[in-house]
Amino acid sequence: MIDLASFVRERDEALLSLDRKKIEAYMRKYDCPIPTQDTLFWATVHKARSAITSFSDDERQKSVDWLTERKLSHFRDAP
């Protein structure tokens, strides 16, 4: 069974770092598929970051901006 608090803490640390190796290590640990295509990998990361309401507005906005520049959707304004 996964300890939810550890899962969230590790997720937040990995995604806030924007360090690909750290993010991939987290994804492997929790058996998440890792996109092999670079743009898809980063789109996945930024889409997730845009949805995490515990992240600061600045962190979420960085990801919204990244996605918007590439004409991709985000979760920033989702209910």
ChimeraX commands (.cxc) that place a marker at each C-alpha (Angstrom):
marker #1 position 0.00,0.00,0.00 radius 0.5
marker #1 position 1.26,3.48,-0.89 radius 0.5
marker #1 position 1.62,6.04,1.89 radius 0.5
marker #1 position -0.31,8.96,0.42 radius 0.5
marker #1 position 1.60,11.64,2.35 radius 0.5
marker #1 position 4.93,10.29,1.06 radius 0.5
marker #1 position 3.56,10.00,-2.47 radius 0.5
marker #1 position 2.41,13.64,-2.48 radius 0.5
marker #1 position 5.57,14.95,-0.81 radius 0.5
marker #1 position 7.79,13.13,-3.32 radius 0.5
marker #1 position 5.58,14.22,-6.23 radius 0.5
marker #1 position 5.74,17.84,-5.19 radius 0.5
marker #1 position 9.51,17.73,-4.69 radius 0.5
marker #1 position 10.07,16.14,-8.10 radius 0.5
marker #1 position 7.70,18.39,-10.03 radius 0.5
marker #1 position 8.84,21.60,-8.34 radius 0.5
marker #1 position 12.46,20.75,-9.15 radius 0.5
marker #1 position 11.83,20.64,-12.91 radius 0.5
marker #1 position 14.78,18.24,-12.90 radius 0.5
marker #1 position 14.12,15.54,-15.50 radius 0.5
marker #1 position 16.22,12.88,-13.75 radius 0.5
marker #1 position 14.45,13.49,-10.43 radius 0.5
marker #1 position 11.03,13.43,-12.10 radius 0.5
marker #1 position 11.82,10.22,-13.99 radius 0.5
marker #1 position 13.08,8.57,-10.77 radius 0.5
marker #1 position 9.80,9.46,-9.08 radius 0.5
marker #1 position 7.82,8.12,-12.05 radius 0.5
marker #1 position 9.77,4.85,-12.06 radius 0.5
marker #1 position 9.29,4.44,-8.29 radius 0.5
marker #1 position 5.51,4.71,-8.66 radius 0.5
marker #1 position 5.39,2.76,-11.95 radius 0.5
marker #1 position 4.16,5.72,-14.01 radius 0.5
marker #1 position 4.71,5.58,-17.75 radius 0.5
marker #1 position 7.50,7.93,-18.85 radius 0.5
marker #1 position 6.94,9.57,-22.23 radius 0.5
marker #1 position 9.96,9.05,-24.46 radius 0.5
marker #1 position 9.28,12.07,-26.66 radius 0.5
marker #1 position 10.78,15.20,-25.07 radius 0.5
marker #1 position 7.89,17.59,-25.74 radius 0.5
marker #1 position 5.35,15.06,-24.49 radius 0.5
marker #1 position 7.38,14.47,-21.32 radius 0.5
marker #1 position 7.49,18.19,-20.50 radius 0.5
marker #1 position 3.87,18.74,-21.49 radius 0.5
marker #1 position 2.89,16.00,-19.04 radius 0.5
marker #1 position 4.98,17.57,-16.28 radius 0.5
marker #1 position 3.64,21.07,-16.86 radius 0.5
marker #1 position 0.04,19.88,-17.21 radius 0.5
marker #1 position 0.35,18.16,-13.82 radius 0.5
marker #1 position 1.98,21.23,-12.25 radius 0.5
marker #1 position -0.85,23.43,-13.52 radius 0.5
marker #1 position -3.36,21.27,-11.64 radius 0.5
marker #1 position -1.69,21.06,-8.24 radius 0.5
marker #1 position -3.45,23.66,-6.11 radius 0.5
marker #1 position -0.92,23.37,-3.27 radius 0.5
marker #1 position 1.77,24.84,-5.57 radius 0.5
marker #1 position 2.29,28.57,-5.42 radius 0.5
marker #1 position 0.59,30.72,-8.00 radius 0.5
marker #1 position 4.01,31.54,-9.47 radius 0.5
marker #1 position 4.94,27.87,-9.92 radius 0.5
marker #1 position 1.60,27.04,-11.49 radius 0.5
marker #1 position 1.84,30.08,-13.75 radius 0.5
marker #1 position 5.28,28.99,-15.03 radius 0.5
marker #1 position 3.67,25.80,-16.25 radius 0.5
marker #1 position 0.59,27.53,-17.65 radius 0.5
marker #1 position 2.90,29.85,-19.59 radius 0.5
marker #1 position 4.96,26.93,-20.91 radius 0.5
marker #1 position 1.81,25.14,-22.07 radius 0.5
marker #1 position 0.18,28.27,-23.50 radius 0.5
marker #1 position 3.31,29.12,-25.53 radius 0.5
marker #1 position 2.93,25.72,-27.19 radius 0.5
marker #1 position -0.83,26.08,-27.64 radius 0.5
marker #1 position -1.51,23.28,-25.15 radius 0.5
marker #1 position -4.25,23.19,-22.54 radius 0.5
marker #1 position -3.77,23.45,-18.79 radius 0.5
marker #1 position -5.76,23.03,-15.58 radius 0.5
marker #1 position -5.06,26.46,-14.07 radius 0.5
marker #1 position -8.64,27.70,-14.31 radius 0.5
marker #1 position -10.35,24.33,-13.87 radius 0.5
marker #1 position -12.88,24.16,-11.03 radius 0.5
marker link #1:1,2 radius 0.2
marker link #1:2,3 radius 0.2
marker link #1:3,4 radius 0.2
marker link #1:4,5 radius 0.2
marker link #1:5,6 radius 0.2
marker link #1:6,7 radius 0.2
marker link #1:7,8 radius 0.2
marker link #1:8,9 radius 0.2
marker link #1:9,10 radius 0.2
marker link #1:10,11 radius 0.2
marker link #1:11,12 radius 0.2
marker link #1:12,13 radius 0.2
marker link #1:13,14 radius 0.2
marker link #1:14,15 radius 0.2
marker link #1:15,16 radius 0.2
marker link #1:16,17 radius 0.2
marker link #1:17,18 radius 0.2
marker link #1:18,19 radius 0.2
marker link #1:19,20 radius 0.2
marker link #1:20,21 radius 0.2
marker link #1:21,22 radius 0.2
marker link #1:22,23 radius 0.2
marker link #1:23,24 radius 0.2
marker link #1:24,25 radius 0.2
marker link #1:25,26 radius 0.2
marker link #1:26,27 radius 0.2
marker link #1:27,28 radius 0.2
marker link #1:28,29 radius 0.2
marker link #1:29,30 radius 0.2
marker link #1:30,31 radius 0.2
marker link #1:31,32 radius 0.2
marker link #1:32,33 radius 0.2
marker link #1:33,34 radius 0.2
marker link #1:34,35 radius 0.2
marker link #1:35,36 radius 0.2
marker link #1:36,37 radius 0.2
marker link #1:37,38 radius 0.2
marker link #1:38,39 radius 0.2
marker link #1:39,40 radius 0.2
marker link #1:40,41 radius 0.2
marker link #1:41,42 radius 0.2
marker link #1:42,43 radius 0.2
marker link #1:43,44 radius 0.2
marker link #1:44,45 radius 0.2
marker link #1:45,46 radius 0.2
marker link #1:46,47 radius 0.2
marker link #1:47,48 radius 0.2
marker link #1:48,49 radius 0.2
marker link #1:49,50 radius 0.2
marker link #1:50,51 radius 0.2
marker link #1:51,52 radius 0.2
marker link #1:52,53 radius 0.2
marker link #1:53,54 radius 0.2
marker link #1:54,55 radius 0.2
marker link #1:55,56 radius 0.2
marker link #1:56,57 radius 0.2
marker link #1:57,58 radius 0.2
marker link #1:58,59 radius 0.2
marker link #1:59,60 radius 0.2
marker link #1:60,61 radius 0.2
marker link #1:61,62 radius 0.2
marker link #1:62,63 radius 0.2
marker link #1:63,64 radius 0.2
marker link #1:64,65 radius 0.2
marker link #1:65,66 radius 0.2
marker link #1:66,67 radius 0.2
marker link #1:67,68 radius 0.2
marker link #1:68,69 radius 0.2
marker link #1:69,70 radius 0.2
marker link #1:70,71 radius 0.2
marker link #1:71,72 radius 0.2
marker link #1:72,73 radius 0.2
marker link #1:73,74 radius 0.2
marker link #1:74,75 radius 0.2
marker link #1:75,76 radius 0.2
marker link #1:76,77 radius 0.2
marker link #1:77,78 radius 0.2
marker link #1:78,79 radius 0.2
view
